Amino acid sequence: MGPAVYILGTLVTLSCAILLHRAYMVGRRRLLLWSAVCFYLLALSNLLVFVDLVVLPNVNLYRWRLATAALAMLILIYGLILEGDK
């Protein structure tokens, strides 16, 4: 059951990223772009969870998972601050 949840989480965040990116291409709002980049990185983080716990259980990818999630949040916070000035 666990691997299915990891893959589902990856697919959901990737779908959100794609929808945000499509919305950015139509409206050219930069906050949508920052949000899309954030969700792409969160999808990568979720993929790393699957790889870490299912595909390569003997390899510790915890720091990489944490780093990609932290970078995603930093990018979103940066985008919120940058677009909040306007």
C-alpha positions as a Python dict, from the first residue, in 0.01 Angstrom:
ca = {
    (1, 'M'): (0, 0, 0),
    (2, 'G'): (288, 238, 80),
    (3, 'P'): (444, 242, -270),
    (4, 'A'): (105, 321, -425),
    (5, 'V'): (65, 619, -193),
    (6, 'Y'): (414, 747, -278),
    (7, 'I'): (345, 722, -652),
    (8, 'L'): (1, 881, -611),
    (9, 'G'): (154, 1173, -419),
    (10, 'T'): (410, 1221, -693),
    (11, 'L'): (145, 1214, -965),
    (12, 'V'): (-80, 1460, -781),
    (13, 'T'): (196, 1715, -722),
    (14, 'L'): (317, 1674, -1080),
    (15, 'S'): (-39, 1730, -1206),
    (16, 'C'): (-65, 2047, -996),
    (17, 'A'): (266, 2169, -1135),
    (18, 'I'): (155, 2107, -1493),
    (19, 'L'): (-178, 2285, -1437),
    (20, 'L'): (-2, 2582, -1276),
    (21, 'H'): (246, 2595, -1563),
    (22, 'R'): (-35, 2587, -1819),
    (23, 'A'): (-213, 2869, -1634),
    (24, 'Y'): (108, 3069, -1637),
    (25, 'M'): (143, 3021, -2013),
    (26, 'V'): (-206, 3164, -2064),
    (27, 'G'): (-206, 3453, -1817),
    (28, 'R'): (167, 3528, -1770),
    (29, 'R'): (129, 3588, -1396),
    (30, 'R'): (467, 3537, -1237),
    (31, 'L'): (324, 3402, -913),
    (32, 'L'): (186, 3110, -1113),
    (33, 'L'): (536, 3044, -1243),
    (34, 'W'): (686, 3046, -893),
    (35, 'S'): (411, 2813, -776),
    (36, 'A'): (467, 2577, -1069),
    (37, 'V'): (841, 2558, -997),
    (38, 'C'): (762, 2488, -633),
    (39, 'F'): (529, 2203, -724),
    (40, 'Y'): (778, 2057, -975),
    (41, 'L'): (1033, 2042, -694),
    (42, 'L'): (777, 1892, -456),
    (43, 'A'): (703, 1625, -717),
    (44, 'L'): (1075, 1554, -735),
    (45, 'S'): (1085, 1530, -357),
    (46, 'N'): (795, 1284, -361),
    (47, 'L'): (968, 1081, -630),
    (48, 'L'): (1278, 1070, -412),
    (49, 'V'): (1062, 934, -128),
    (50, 'F'): (956, 647, -354),
    (51, 'V'): (1311, 582, -470),
    (52, 'D'): (1447, 603, -117),
    (53, 'L'): (1194, 378, 53),
    (54, 'V'): (1097, 135, -224),
    (55, 'V'): (1355, 117, -502),
    (56, 'L'): (1677, 167, -301),
    (57, 'P'): (1593, 89, 61),
    (58, 'N'): (1961, 50, 156),
    (59, 'V'): (2051, 400, 33),
    (60, 'N'): (1968, 697, 253),
    (61, 'L'): (1826, 983, 44),
    (62, 'Y'): (1671, 1165, 338),
    (63, 'R'): (1891, 1475, 301),
    (64, 'W'): (1818, 1499, -72),
    (65, 'R'): (1444, 1468, -8),
    (66, 'L'): (1460, 1733, 260),
    (67, 'A'): (1675, 1963, 47),
    (68, 'T'): (1440, 1953, -252),
    (69, 'A'): (1135, 2017, -34),
    (70, 'A'): (1311, 2304, 143),
    (71, 'L'): (1422, 2455, -189),
    (72, 'A'): (1063, 2429, -316),
    (73, 'M'): (933, 2617, -15),
    (74, 'L'): (1206, 2880, -40),
    (75, 'I'): (1122, 2941, -405),
    (76, 'L'): (754, 2979, -323),
    (77, 'I'): (827, 3217, -35),
    (78, 'Y'): (1059, 3419, -259),
    (79, 'G'): (787, 3437, -526),
    (80, 'L'): (527, 3544, -271),
    (81, 'I'): (753, 3820, -138),
    (82, 'L'): (856, 3933, -484),
    (83, 'E'): (500, 3945, -616),
    (84, 'G'): (364, 4092, -293),
    (85, 'D'): (537, 4423, -364),
    (86, 'K'): (323, 4492, -668),
}
